[in-house]
């Protein structure tokens, strides 16, 4: 693939939607998981101290991970439609395939 402006072959995928979506999803998942982590900590408190901490951490990690994954999937659908999919560092431009 060549840049439509300068003809360079040094074209790169941007993944802006996926990057932004995963960041927003991780933040939202982390906030939601903080609420869920307290419930996981209560369940983990069947084994005092270690179980409480482990239960809370596992709940938080699962929330952040699932939020980031769902955000990346959603954001990836925006790449090429809302955001330009490719960039050319030589011509300093962004574009989509025609």
N, C-alpha and C positions, 0 to 999 in steps of 0.2 A: 504494500500500500504506500502511496506517495502523498505528500502534503499537497493540497490543492493550490496553495499560495506560492510556495517556493520550489516544489517538486522534490524535496528531500525524502529519503527513505527512512530517516530516523524518526519514526512515528511511534508514539507510546499510548497505551490505554490509560485513561485518567481514573476511572472508578470513583468519581466524586460522590455519586449517589450511594454507592455501597459503603464508602468510608464514613460519610455523614450519617447515613442510616444506622450503621452499627454503633457509632458513638452515641447517638440519641437513644437507640434501643438499650445500650448498656447502662446509660444513666437512668432511664426509666425503669429498666429491670432491677437495677440496684436499689432505687427508691422503693419500688414495690416489694423487693425482697427483704428490705429492712423490716417491713411490717410482718412478712412471713417468717423472718428469721426469729422473731420472738416466739412464734408458735413452735418452730422447730427446736428452739432452745428449751421450751417447756417440755416437749417430748424427750429431748436429750437429757433433761434433768433427772430422768430415772437413774442415770449414773452421774451423781453430783460432780460438779466442776468440769471434768473432762467431757462428759456427755453434753453438758449445757453449751460449752464453747464450741464443740464439734458440731452439734446440731445447728447452732446459729450460723457458723461459717459455711456449712454445707448448703443451708437454705439461701444464704446470700450469694454464694458462687453459682448456684443453679439459676437464680433470678437474673444475675448479670449475664451469664452465658446464654440463657435462652432469649433475653432481651436483645443482646448483640446479634444473635443469629437471625431473629425475626426482623430486626432493623436492617441488617445487611441484605436480606432477601427482598424486603420492601424497597430499599434504596436502589438495589440493582435494577429493579424494574423501571426506575427513573433515568438510569444511564442510557443515553442515546435518544431519549424522548424529551426530557426536560433539560438535562445537562448534555453538553457536547461530550462525545465518547472518546475522542482522540485528541492528542495535542502534539505539536511539533516544536521541539525546543530550538530548532534552527530558525524557523520563521516566526516563532513566538505567537502561534495561533492555535485555536481549538476548532474542531470540526466534527461532523458526522459523516458516515459513508452515505453515498447517494444511492 
